[in-house]
Amino acid sequence: MGWLFGWSTKEALVKHLTDSQNYSTNGRIRVLDHALVGNNLWLLMQHQPIETKFIVLARLKHSRGAGPVGHDWGYKDMDESTHPYYYDCPERLLKQSTCDKPSSVEWRAQCRKWRAERNARLSSLKKLKPGDTFYWNGKPLKFVDPARFYLRPHQHKNYVLGEDSNGKVHGYPKKSVSVTPPQSNQ
């Protein structure tokens, strides 16, 4: 369950993991499709002769000094039956999996639920107008028009500008904000 390091670039590591010949199974396991989402490499694999198609997540990581000099990229892999607690697997891979283990079926359902919730949240964020309230870590903030500030393209795409109760404007990661108030635990 540890990490394996030894690749000089992320691209070299992805190439290694997506090449079926690197799996020492005498051709019984093949990589059919893959998708890279951030540092999550999702692999659709098929086990011969059973014909079962299953998803494997390879978490990619750069850690200076973890491998031989200059080979700081590594990975940790887990298949869908272990219910990896990452849910950004693309739908096209989810649809192709034929693994019928209950944990795999449940994990694919969680992926779809996560995607639906994320899409609904992002859709509601797009509708914010200056002065509208949104929430970050349970704190209410006022939405600020990004046109008032200079933002680099990646900042505008990934952040929501909000004004706190002291009148200070900060960028809040879209993935951690909501337009609905947090549930109170009473």
C-alpha positions in Angstrom: 0.0 0.0 0.0 3.0 2.3 -0.2 4.3 4.6 -2.9 6.7 3.6 -5.7 9.0 6.3 -7.0 11.5 6.3 -9.9 10.2 8.4 -12.9 11.8 11.7 -14.0 8.6 13.3 -15.2 4.8 13.0 -14.8 4.5 12.3 -18.5 7.0 9.4 -18.2 5.1 7.9 -15.3 1.8 8.2 -17.1 3.3 6.5 -20.2 4.6 3.7 -18.1 1.3 3.1 -16.3 -0.8 3.2 -19.5 1.4 0.6 -21.3 -0.1 -2.8 -20.9 3.4 -4.4 -21.5 4.5 -3.1 -18.1 2.2 -5.4 -16.2 4.0 -8.7 -15.7 0.9 -10.9 -16.2 1.8 -12.6 -19.5 -0.7 -10.4 -21.4 -3.6 -11.3 -19.1 -4.2 -7.7 -18.0 -4.6 -5.0 -20.6 -5.1 -1.2 -20.2 -8.1 -0.4 -22.4 -8.6 3.3 -21.7 -7.3 6.0 -19.3 -7.9 9.5 -18.1 -5.7 11.9 -16.2 -7.6 14.2 -13.8 -5.1 16.3 -11.9 -2.8 13.8 -10.3 -5.4 11.0 -10.5 -4.7 8.6 -13.3 -7.8 6.5 -13.9 -7.2 3.3 -15.8 -9.8 0.9 -17.3 -8.2 -2.5 -17.3 -9.4 -5.9 -18.5 -8.4 -9.2 -17.0 -8.2 -12.1 -19.4 -9.7 -14.7 -19.8 -12.4 -13.6 -17.4 -13.2 -10.5 -19.6 -14.0 -8.4 -16.5 -13.3 -4.7 -17.0 -12.4 -2.8 -13.8 -11.1 0.6 -12.9 -7.7 1.3 -11.2 -6.8 4.6 -9.7 -3.1 5.5 -9.7 -2.5 8.5 -7.5 0.5 10.3 -8.9 2.9 12.3 -6.6 6.0 14.4 -7.0 8.2 14.2 -3.9 11.8 15.6 -4.2 14.3 13.0 -3.0 11.8 10.2 -2.8 13.4 8.3 -5.7 16.8 8.2 -7.3 18.3 11.6 -8.1 16.0 13.3 -10.6 13.4 10.6 -10.5 11.0 12.1 -8.0 7.6 11.1 -9.6 5.8 8.1 -8.1 2.4 6.4 -7.7 0.2 4.4 -5.5 -2.5 2.3 -7.1 -5.8 0.8 -5.9 -8.7 -0.7 -7.8 -12.3 0.2 -7.5 -13.2 -2.7 -5.3 -11.2 -1.1 -2.5 -13.5 1.9 -2.7 -10.8 4.6 -3.2 -12.0 7.8 -1.6 -11.6 9.8 -4.8 -14.6 10.3 -7.0 -13.5 12.3 -10.1 -13.3 9.3 -12.4 -14.8 10.2 -15.8 -18.2 8.8 -16.6 -16.9 7.2 -19.8 -14.7 4.8 -17.7 -17.5 4.2 -15.1 -19.8 3.1 -17.9 -17.3 0.6 -19.2 -16.5 -1.2 -15.9 -18.1 -4.6 -15.6 -16.9 -5.4 -12.1 -19.9 -6.5 -10.1 -18.4 -6.6 -6.6 -20.7 -4.7 -4.3 -18.0 -2.3 -3.2 -17.2 -1.5 -6.9 -20.9 -0.9 -7.7 -21.2 1.3 -4.6 -18.1 3.3 -5.5 -19.2 4.0 -9.0 -22.6 5.2 -7.6 -20.6 7.5 -5.2 -18.6 8.9 -8.2 -21.9 9.7 -10.0 -23.4 11.3 -6.9 -20.2 13.4 -6.3 -20.3 14.6 -10.0 -23.9 15.5 -9.8 -23.4 17.5 -6.5 -20.3 19.2 -7.9 -22.1 20.2 -11.2 -25.1 21.6 -9.2 -22.8 23.6 -7.0 -20.7 25.0 -9.9 -23.9 25.8 -11.8 -25.3 27.8 -8.8 -21.9 29.6 -8.4 -22.2 30.8 -12.0 -25.5 32.5 -11.2 -24.0 34.6 -8.4 -24.4 38.4 -8.7 -22.4 41.0 -6.8 -23.7 41.2 -3.3 -25.1 37.7 -3.2 -24.2 35.5 -0.2 -22.1 32.4 -0.5 -20.5 30.2 2.2 -17.0 29.1 2.8 -16.2 26.9 5.8 -19.7 27.8 7.1 -18.9 31.6 7.0 -21.2 33.8 5.0 -19.4 36.0 2.4 -20.6 38.5 -0.1 -19.8 37.8 -3.8 -17.6 40.4 -5.4 -17.6 41.1 -9.2 -14.2 39.7 -10.5 -14.2 42.4 -13.1 -13.2 44.9 -10.4 -9.8 43.2 -10.0 -7.0 42.0 -12.1 -6.9 38.2 -11.9 -4.7 35.8 -13.8 -6.8 33.4 -16.0 -6.2 30.4 -13.6 -7.3 32.4 -10.6 -10.6 33.5 -12.3 -11.4 30.0 -13.3 -10.7 28.3 -9.9 -11.7 31.0 -7.3 -14.7 32.9 -6.2 -14.1 36.4 -4.8 -15.7 37.2 -1.6 -15.8 40.0 0.9 -15.7 39.1 4.5 -17.4 40.9 7.4 -14.4 43.2 7.8 -14.6 44.3 4.1 -11.5 42.5 3.0 -11.7 40.7 -0.4 -10.2 37.2 -0.7 -10.3 34.4 -3.3 -12.0 31.2 -2.2 -11.5 27.9 -4.0 -14.6 27.0 -6.0 -14.4 23.4 -4.8 -14.9 24.5 -1.2 -17.7 27.1 -1.5 -21.4 26.7 -1.6 -24.4 29.0 -2.1 -26.5 27.1 0.4 -26.1 27.7 4.1 -24.4 25.0 6.1 -26.6 22.5 8.0 -26.7 23.3 11.7 -26.1 20.3 14.0 -28.8 20.8 16.7 
